Each structure stands twice: as structure tokens, then as C-alpha cells.
Amino acid sequence: MQPESFILRPAQPADAAGLARVGVETWRTAYKGIISDETLAGLSVAARQERWFERLAAPEPKSFTWLVELAGQVVGFSSGGVERDGDPAYRGEIYALYLLQDYQKRGFGRRLVEASAHSLITAGMTNMLIWVLCDNPARHFYEALGGRYLREREIDIHGQNLMEVAYGWNDLQALIKKDA
């Protein structure tokens, strides 16, 4: 069987609509039963598209957004950059990694993590972390990639208190070699 033909590339402002669509669709599938139905129903592709366009048109230093494209459609993405909370041990962070449900378990998520690690290394960072909701069943993906449990914290999502967990990688070069 031939592998699927896909493109892994940096996102551009013209990709804002595809990124927004993937973000909303994945929230609605991955977080169903975790985040309130009202919050999920109220997600706006148009609002997210506007934010993505602005972010991609004027990116923060040392930030990145990678996407996976199949047949001209965005099916997943990762974004990140400098760790946002001043963690003393971890300098890089994947802020978001979303992949449409139909495209999970095909290696695309792993490719997005690897591209993210490469971007962080290029920006001078040797380690990273990612935060994921504790109740998200996909969190085991990060454990399978060697992410080490760091800690938990409570967050507020539209008035709903939820727990999330951080996973960390101390050596991005080793992560990339492991994935090779």
C-alpha cells in the first residue's frame, strides 16, 4: 500500500480559513463531553480565521505554525514558540496541535511534533513542553512520543474549570532522532 500523499509546510496567511476550520472541528470532536456543549456550539470559524490571519501576517519572533495538507485541504496543524509562562526549565512550547479525527493515527501528528521540534531548535531552544486537557483521550499520544509528565494546573474555559497536564521533552534532538 502506498503512503498517503501529503504536504507538511509552514502556514501562510492564506491558510487562515483552513486552520480555523480544523481548530473548531477538532474542539467539537475531541472535547465533546469535556467542554460544555454550549461552548462548543458557540465556536466561530470566522472569528478564529480572523485571529489566524493576523497571527500569520505578523508572527511573533521565534514562533511557528506548521500544517498538514491533503488534496488541497488543511487537515491538521501545530503552532508554538517561546514558552509562555516563564517556566525555568523549558524554553519552547507547542501551543496547539490539532488533527481532524479522520486523519489521526496515520503519523501526521508525529510529523507535526517533529516539525515543531525542528522550529524550536532553529530558534535556539533545546527543550519544550505542551499543555493538554487531562480528560483528553489523545493525551496518551504525547506519552507515546516520550513526553514526561511535569505537572497539572486548573484553567478556565468559558467559565468552566478544567484540569490540564504538561508534558515535557528535555532533548529535542533525541525526540527527532527517535521519530526518524
N, C-alpha and C positions, 0 to 999 in steps of 0.2 A: 504494500500500500504506500503510495506517495504521500509525503508530508504536505499539509495544507500550505498553500502559497499565501504568505502574509508579508506585511511591511511593518517593521518596527522603526519608528523615526521620531525626531523631536517634533512637538506640536507647534503649529503656527497659528496666528490669529484667525485664519480662515477655518480652523478646526474647532472653533468655539462651540458651534452648534452640536457637533458630534460628541464633544466632551461633556457638554451639558446633558445631552440625551442619555449617555452612558451613566453619568452620575445619578440622575433621577431614577432611571430604571433599576440600577443596582441597589440604590437605597430601598426602593419599593420591594424588591425581592429578598435581599439579604437581611433587611431589618424588619420584615413583616413579623409581628408578634413580639418584637423587641421595642421598637419605637411606635408610638400611638398611630392608629390608622388615620386620625385627623391630620397629624403632622405629615405623614407620608402622602396623603391625598393633596395636601396643600403645597407640595413641592412644585416649583415653577421652572420649566426648561428655559423659558425666555429670560428669567432673572439670572439663572446660572450662566446662560450664554453670554449675557452682558458682562458678568464678572470675569468669565474666562477670556473674553475678548480683551478686556482691559488688562488683565494679568499677563496675557501673552504679548500684547502690543508694547508693554513697558515692564519687562520682567525684573524682578529683584536680583541683585547681584548673587551669584553662586546658586541660583535656583534652576530648576529644570522641570519640564513636562515631557514625558515620552508617551507615545500612543502605539497601539496595535491596530492595524487596518487590514481588513479582509474585503475583497471585492469592492473597494472604494468606501467602505463603511468603517467608522471607528467602533471597535468592539471592546476596548479597554484602554486604561491609561494609568500612569503613575506620575506623581508630582512631588517635589520636595526641595530641599536646600539646607540651609543652616538650621540647626536645632533651635526651636522657638522658645523654650522655657529656661534657658540658661543652665542646662544640665552640665555639671562639672566634668563628667566622663565622656559624654557622647556629643560630638560636634555636628554630625549630619543627621537628617531626619527625612524619612518618607512621610509626607503629609497625607497622601491619599494614594490608594491603589484599588482600582475598581475594574472589574471584568464582568461583562454580561454573563449571566448564568449559563447560557448555551455554549459559551466558549471557555468555561472553566475546565480544569483537569486535562488540558491539552498542551501545557507547557508555556502558555502565554504569560501567566503570572510570574513564573520563574524568569522569563526573559525580561519582563518589566523590572523586576527586582535587580537583575544583573545590570541592566542599562542604568538604573538609578545609582547603583554602587559605582559604576564607571564615572558617572557625572560627579558624584561626591568626591571620588579620588582625584579627578581632574581639577576640582575646586580646592584641593588641598586637605581634604578630610579623610581620615583613615578608618572611621567607625560610624555607626548610625544606629538609630532606633526608629521604631514605628509604634504608634498607639492604635489599638483595636478594641472595639467593644467586647467586653468579657463574654457576653451571650452570643456573639457572632460565631457560628459554627466554622467559618473559614479561618478563624484564628489559628487553627492547627496547621495551616499552610505555612505560617511563619516558623512554627516549631520544627516542621519537616525541613525547612531551609537552614536550620541550625540557630534560629533566633533564641536567645536566652531570656527567660522571664526576668524582668527587672523590678517592676512594682505595679501597683494599681492606684487609681485615683477616681474620684467621683466627678462627673461632668454633668452639665445641664444642657439638654437638647430640647428647646421649646417648652421649658417648664417641667420637663421630665428628668429626674435624677437617675443617671445610669453610671455603671462602673466600666472603666476601660483599663486595659493592661498594656504595659510597654514591653516590647521585645527588643533586644539589642544584639548587635554584632560588633565585636571588638576589632575584627580584622577584615576589612572589605576585600582585600586581595585574596584572602583564604576563601571567602564566600564566593568570589568569582571563579577561583580555581576549582572549588567543589562543584560548581554548576557546569563547568566546562565539559 
